[in-house]
Amino acid sequence: ENGKTFGSITSKEIAESIEKQFGEKVDKKKIIVKDPIRAIGGYVVDLKLFEGVLCKLTISVTGEK
């Protein structure tokens, strides 16, 4: 409702979405969400690939399932 989610989007949900959409398993512990995601929109999160190597992921939260 009103562009808000019922709770926060977690790193676990992001990892599951990556696997579903791209067929790649990502450890949820390697996804760094700096601020809670609680609304529809675009967000940038970090993915820790290796020690000292971060990748920026842009995710889109929609009202669709």
C-alpha positions in Angstrom: 0.0 0.0 0.0 1.1 3.6 -0.8 4.4 2.3 -2.2 5.5 0.7 1.1 6.3 -3.0 1.8 5.0 -5.0 4.7 8.4 -5.3 6.4 11.9 -4.9 5.0 13.4 -6.6 1.9 16.2 -8.9 3.3 19.5 -10.1 1.8 17.9 -13.6 1.8 15.1 -12.4 -0.4 17.5 -10.7 -2.7 19.7 -13.9 -3.0 16.6 -15.9 -3.8 15.5 -13.5 -6.5 19.0 -13.6 -8.1 18.9 -17.4 -8.2 15.4 -17.4 -9.6 16.1 -14.8 -12.3 19.6 -15.7 -13.3 20.2 -19.2 -12.0 23.2 -18.1 -9.9 23.5 -19.0 -6.2 24.6 -16.1 -4.0 25.3 -16.4 -0.3 23.0 -14.0 1.5 25.9 -13.2 3.9 27.7 -11.6 0.9 24.9 -9.2 0.2 25.3 -5.9 2.1 22.2 -3.9 2.5 23.2 -0.6 4.1 19.7 0.8 4.8 16.5 -1.2 5.3 14.5 -1.5 2.0 10.9 -0.7 2.9 9.4 0.9 -0.2 9.0 0.4 -3.9 11.8 1.8 -6.0 15.4 1.3 -7.1 18.2 0.6 -4.7 21.9 -0.1 -4.8 23.4 -2.9 -2.6 26.9 -4.3 -2.3 27.9 -7.8 -3.2 31.1 -9.0 -1.6 32.8 -11.1 -4.3 36.2 -11.7 -2.6 38.1 -10.1 0.2 38.4 -6.4 -0.7 36.3 -6.8 -3.9 32.8 -5.4 -3.9 30.3 -5.3 -6.7 27.4 -2.8 -6.9 24.0 -4.4 -7.6 21.0 -2.3 -8.6 17.8 -3.9 -7.5 14.2 -2.8 -8.3 11.4 -3.4 -5.8 8.0 -3.5 -7.5 4.5 -4.3 -6.3 4.5 -7.4 -8.4 5.1 -11.0 -7.1 
